[in-house]
Amino acid sequence: MPTITSYFGFLQAALTITLALFIGLSKIQLILKLIQ
């Protein structure tokens, strides 16, 4: 079933990107709080 495999691959990539964005935003907020 290549369709299921590609779907899970896409899901994993989307999850990784979302997690990276979330971590990046939280780090930016932390840096901004330290600056103020």
C-alpha positions in Angstrom: 0.0 0.0 0.0 2.1 2.9 -1.2 -0.8 5.3 -0.6 -0.9 4.7 3.1 2.9 5.0 3.3 3.0 8.3 1.5 0.1 9.5 3.7 2.0 8.7 6.9 5.1 10.3 5.5 3.2 13.4 4.7 1.6 13.3 8.2 5.0 12.9 9.8 6.5 15.8 7.8 3.5 18.1 8.6 3.8 17.2 12.3 7.6 17.8 12.3 7.1 21.2 10.6 4.4 22.2 13.0 6.5 21.2 16.0 9.5 23.1 14.6 7.4 26.2 14.1 5.9 25.9 17.6 9.4 25.6 19.2 10.7 28.5 17.1 7.8 30.8 18.1 8.1 29.9 21.8 11.9 30.6 21.6 11.2 34.0 19.9 8.6 34.9 22.6 11.1 33.9 25.3 13.8 36.1 23.7 11.4 39.0 23.4 10.5 38.7 27.0 14.1 38.7 28.0 14.8 41.8 25.9 11.9 43.8 27.5 
